[in-house]
Amino acid sequence: MHKAGDEFFSNEQKRIINLLERGLIERVEEPSLNSLTKKEIMQLLDEKGIEYNAKAKKEELIELLQGGG
């Protein structure tokens, strides 16, 4: 059972659509990685334990964060 304010995760697309349509959950958009600063991206990489070169370009850091590095 979820309470108001709890995060809800599911891979069941039909269930998610149903809950959204009924107003029981709301969509929360995560910020685009491109809208983050290089420093914020480096903080995310640090939190995930991903090694990176601090001199790398922002685009290269985003690629690492997305698992493409």
N, C-alpha and C positions, 0 to 999 in steps of 0.2 A: 504494500500500500504506500502510495506517495503522498506527501503533504505539499501544500503550496510552497513554492520556492525550491523544492527538490529538483535535481537534474534528472532527466529521463532519457535513457538511451535504448534504442531498439533498431534492429535491422529489418524489422517487418514493415515494409513500406505501406501496405494497405492499412495496418493498424495505426501508423503514424498519421496518415491522411485522415482517417476516421476521427482520431482524437483532435486533430487540428480543426476539422470542420465542425466538431461539436464544441469547440472552445475550451476543451479540457486541458490542452497544452498550448503553448505558444512557441513560435519559431524564434530562435535566438541565433543571429548571424554572427559568426566569428569574424574579426577584422581581417581584411586581406593582408597577406604578408607584405605586399608592396606598399601598403600604407604605414607599415611600421618603420621605425628608424633602424639604422644599422646596429646601433647599440641595443635596441629592444630585441632584434633578431639574435644578436650574440648572447643576450640573457636567456632566450629560449633554448639556444643550443647548449648553453651551460646547464640549464635545468634538466635537459634530456641527456646530458653526459656525452654530447657529440663534440669531438675535437675539431678545431678549425684554425685557420691562419687568420690572425687578427688584421692582417693587411689585405685580406681577400675583399673583393668587391661585394656589395650588398646582394647582387644577383647570384653570386657564387654561394653566399651564405644561405640564401633562400633555397637554392638547389640542394644544399646539404640537409637543411631542415626538412625538405620534402622527401628525403631519402635517395636523391639522385646523385650523390657525391660519393 
